[in-house]
Amino acid sequence: MTNFLLNDRLVSTEESAGMTLLEFIRGVACLSGTKDACREGECGACTVLVGSRAADGTVAYKACASCLLPLGDIDGCHVVTVEGLGSEPLTLVQRLLVEHSASQCGFCTPGIVLSLTGFALASPDLSYDAAVDALDGNICRCTGYASIRNAARALCEALAGAAKHPGQRQEVLLATGVVPAYFRGIPGRLAELKAAPVAACGKNTIAVAGGTDLFVQKPEQLMGSDLCFLSKRRDLDYIREDKGLLLVGGAVAIEDFRNSAVVQRHFPALAGDLLLHSSAILRNKATLAGNIVNASPIGDATIILLALNASLTITGEGGRKREVPLDKFYLGYKKTDLACGELVSEIAIPLPSEGVRYNFEKVSNRTTLDIAAVNSALLLATGSDGAVTGLRVSAGGVGPVPMLLPGIEKFHGRKPDASFFQDLSKAALAAAAPIDDIRGSAEYKRLLLGQLMLAHARALAPVEAA
């Protein structure tokens, strides 16, 4: 039995935990405002808000693609569709979209309304840039994005005096009409809701982290499978420092990682780099561990973590743990060092020391929110004399597994000048083994890889490599 609040009413259903929330909303609850379009989380038309009760009793909302969100994952949550915001009177977001002529055919408008409402509920700083990032998964084919951005800017101006902590701004959002009055009672109603016990993952279950790739690949198979949802594992949801390491639980969503204060303090570039990974409605559910286990040769997060020298804690049945360096985790195309019943419970990333620089580069058909043709990350450490003391270079799209450039020690002791990066480019090309596929020919990918090494040069050593 799955129990949750759908807008203002309690739902208890025995539908399969693997049914997507979109199918339930439209086919069972008969709410048609949530649109069925791409079924890959690419368009934003199916966007809903999912609110989960936080440890302090408040409700934290995220905008999610309901076409990839399994019903079992929203057990104990508050799901908001456009019907749950009401239509009379219009909410502040709806009114601003009307005033700025930001809707035409209307097919995409419900998703845009939910994304901007989610921004108002959850953004740490309520800045215009953050509002645009919150909209990055919403495609509009007819209105034009300028009017939508104008409405987003007006929303930021209207909320300029709201509390910075999302959990403390509810009264402002109620007073300004961002959310309807029934939202005031949701925390108490969720506290009374009896969610199902957290199912253990084992050999006979399929572990679902974000599900953003699983439910694209095999939604029909998952409908009849026994699923365990890692999002329900509070013990896997943490980001903390410990003894020179950044420790990330296996259930941490990419967007939570991207916005983490400790991550931004030690790895400030990741806030921008991870925007290239996917849209907000996917980053809110997709996890770092899931990106790793998916074993894509071009997974952006995996390529970044390889360069950052991450290692994994793998937990099996009975709580048995073992440590595996990420660069030893991939055994072949889509094959990993993960036995049946095991899961990645923690990712450990060494904190950078003084003199360490990092850079990530990606080439794809679209600048953002697209699968890479080739991507690469580089970590460079130099001593007081400017010579290289440490170097890690990773690349995706150039072999059957995410590549960590071998034989890198020969570059130690050199200055990171133009000739250094030219030689690094040659070494990367020698190690690469790309194939022709839909994202480009092998020859094209080799060209990109060489150019990305030079892009690292421009980003990390602009004076020496000019």
Steps between C-alpha positions, in 0.01 A plus 500: 500500500632845404373795703557860401330836472402596146434871510247539784383140535630178646572217257541135600561274205604142429622583150844363419789685666663500156215689332619847408342789684398650165297189416330514840422872480345480154366144485388435858449842661368640168685831530590620151701813575819294526593430138623175344765583241859377469506237778873561539507802732608718209211745458363599841133466404443234769666698782349469848612601847593231751515606863676287761491554873837623628656419836391840641136434413485728198429374149770528234369519143672401177381533141519155338421335169201280581554290186811344663385502862373164634192503717674318784754779526239757602360296789455737794544811283292794382456508122384825341364523147382819332147419620631515855594863456147593398379725222287760679655723606821445308813437703774760482700288254199446274410869510854608408506261207176655375618857555822436307327315212698189588249241381360425156379149418523415871630143471825580681352758737403264787858375520637853496258601776614205714871565435472866601287414802760242601767768463306729733462220754853362491762740359764598758543855366199572274729659243408550135783272387369226727150550357633451147684187614175371652332538160774327304299181447193672355473516123263753339451475125282804434505775764866598498724480802550874550146546634538200732828638634331840551234331711774322698676831561177657624451205736847555648423867553170416670676261739799722574411527869434131560703302752817346365434163663231324293342349810437846648331670205165319493299791641644738240413257222148466636458876535627572149284227350781278376330198659140452616393504864480122543882484481505627859364167626717270289788453753256377764316276257824340381604443861180298550539309175600138544764429240599144421810358672822553308556187294842342520698453181611147425574254223135473400428872485591781264652801674361830372689818582367780279362271232568764236675252274335174609152628420610612156656165416251246636184645655286197409738256672509714815120502526507136609829498694569510872656843552686654792528878507827647620341843540331360810837413657575794727827328594617548139403867476790709629790720390774562753873553547709246686880471525577675173218334308166617370260214574181474295226249576376273225153659495612863459340667198724686259321830559541468878869426446532796261342741748676366810692770690791264573523396133494861384770590753747236382390451137335827388521414130263205545201732545532594134637173366208293629252728324630331185402158634123528458203724575383595849202261485749214450780629727244514781467119483812365325778404741877502479507131588241424233707678238797285600311169503333578168851446359456725200836568330397867476332564836590857595504443876710187460760680289520779758533258792770300321716809471432585865634155602174381658463162663189298581371317804300201384259338745364150457254279683555485872662843493834375368705788359792527265688791344559532126678788323273639230770445238487125580121475503440453125579156360368548146219663310209531747678255733592601853655352813159479662365160597132412521353647818773763540461875472724807504433636847761780507726702275820642648673794329837628624482869588731710282818637650663832420629523145243257357294610200210325332317541171216325314429521128214357296394501136142408407247589234336742740717709730310385809272216605624258238698177488865567424676398182823529700561639846810534714610610846848586623649541846838672512724552802813715491776568749649827615723507192200461268592146393234231486486277808172325426281446196179310425325516163173325422301483178167361386377392159838367392479138613270233645542633853570843648871549436763607750808593301778247581875566531444849630804493730729596212351850510599558862776756547415691183359851484140514369591703192390472137728205422377319812140511379597414143670186631203429727273522197715246314499266800120518522461425132731199530293358786158562342301238310178671387243345268256641246154558645208741486699773677783502248759301318807359671712750308284790621523383862877473480512855370278616786713322760814672379327836500365446852855453629582841354181640652630384840817694422307820433296459817779401739815657358392796286831682528740211455298325228398807302 
